[in-house]
Amino acid sequence: MTMVRVRFAPSPTGQPHIGWARTALFNWLFARHEGGTFILRIEDTDQSRSVEGAAQVFEDAFGWLGFTYDEGPGKDGGHGPYLQSERLASHLRVLSQLLAQEQAYPCFCSAQTLDAGRAEDRRLGRPPRYPGTCRDLTAAEGRARIAAGEAHVIRLKVPTAGTMVVHDLIRGGVSFDLSLLDDFVLLKADGTPTYNFASVVDDAEMAISHVLRADEHLSNTPKQLILYQAMGKTAPIFAHVPMILAPDHSKLSKRHGATPIAEFMAQGFLPEAVVNYLMMLGWNPGGDREFLTLDEAAQLFTLDRVQKNPAVYDTQKMTWMNAHYLRALDQGELWRRCRPFLAARGLLTESADDTLVAYAKAALSLVQSRVATLAEAADAVTFFFKEPQAFDEEGVRRHFQRPGTAGRLTALAERLADTDFTAAGLEGALTALAQELGVPRAELIHPARLAVSGKTVGPGVFEMLAVLGPQRTVQRLQVAAQMAAP
């Protein structure tokens, strides 16, 4: 059997997004399931669109998501370099062979001439295609015009008739009418290779056995197969994974959610939750399992379980899955992951002492089951560190403006000042005071919650007060009493 070698080959033209991550993940899972090799190749030949530092961003995203490449930048497996811009010598060597075999030829048609031809094709209702103007130039004539400095591109001679069937592991046999293809460009006028040419040369030289990529590339496959034939190379096996659509089944865009991986990181999603969600976008492990680790998924991953239809991206489902993973973190791990978000909000510093760390951990444990992301967790515990700067408006109307609230809050502050600050002790003290005042417990609980947190909902009030401690609790009750109705 051929050793499985797959590659993920992004262009560094922007931030990695969920479509990128899902395709990379499927390649990684397939390689791990088959005991093969997963390669990262950065296709940066289009320098005009490449973003400086983007290659590092892709590598960092791998690290955050939790799966790594076996070969790639910084990990030479004998098939490097892994930046496509550094492979130009290989591209030009293959190009020279194709020219020498007269399977490729220089084209001297100007952009204006080509644009006019395409416009005429559209006017006549024909698919725009290159008419083959320079196809029959002799090799000698081509060399002479190049030597004279005439601007040109290099095109591949493509069969002008017939049918090509692409055997796709996911879609089955897909037929293409070769008469609709034209002699596509291999080398642009600026001396850089095109995507189809560079990708095929690199895949051949890296011994890629399977190409797993988004199905938007399916239309490129017949061109690439023709190029493999012209090069005398065995083509890899192709598998085109389904698109990811927005909830309304339109093309996914940023307006449908936080699609860049960097935004998931900034919003406090857990990488294991993101990976778990993405692996389910277009793949079914069998049964009704929804939660899988990377290693578990790698054991189960086969291409026959990848669906043909587009997958629908659901932000709510992903957030729900993230909440599940967040609730499963132990206190120490929750603290470790939340700490940068607390620091970003100015709630503590790197030099926080053990007492403050223990306080933060206790506060986080109270909100853990009520939040879905690390950013939400940090927001939810802000009042533990800072006095409320504003109070819920509806809560003020319902709880602070009720006659007699100021006196009840003052009495509660006095009672709690001398109370055992445990949840049980606080509950007992509040219950006793409510009985003495002849009011329902709710007339103390609700204004007390609002007074200390500024909110009308949150963790259990007695557990919350126990973590806040007597000094913060009493002080905030006294402040709220001054603004409440007498």
Secondary structure by P-SEA (a helix, b strand, c coil): cccbbbbbbbbccccccaaaaaaaaaaaaaaaaacbbbbbbbccccccccccaaaaaaaaaaaaacccccccccccccccccccccaaaaaaaaaaaaaaaccbbbbcccaaaaaaaaaaaaaaccccccccccccccaaaaaaaaaaccbbbbbcccccbbbbbbbcccccbbbbccccccccccccccccccaaaaaaaaaaaacccccccccccccaaaaaaaaaaaacccccbbbbbbbbbcccccccccccccccaaaaaaacccaaaaaaaaaacccccccccccccaaaaaaccccccccccbbbbbaaaaaaaaaaaaaaccaaaaaaaaaaaaaaaccccccccaaaaaaaaaaaaaaccccccaaaaaaaacccccccccccaaaaaccccccaaaaaaaaaaaaaccccccaaaaaaaaaaaaaaacccaaaaaaaaaaaaccccccccaaaaaaaacaaaaaaaaaaaaaaccc
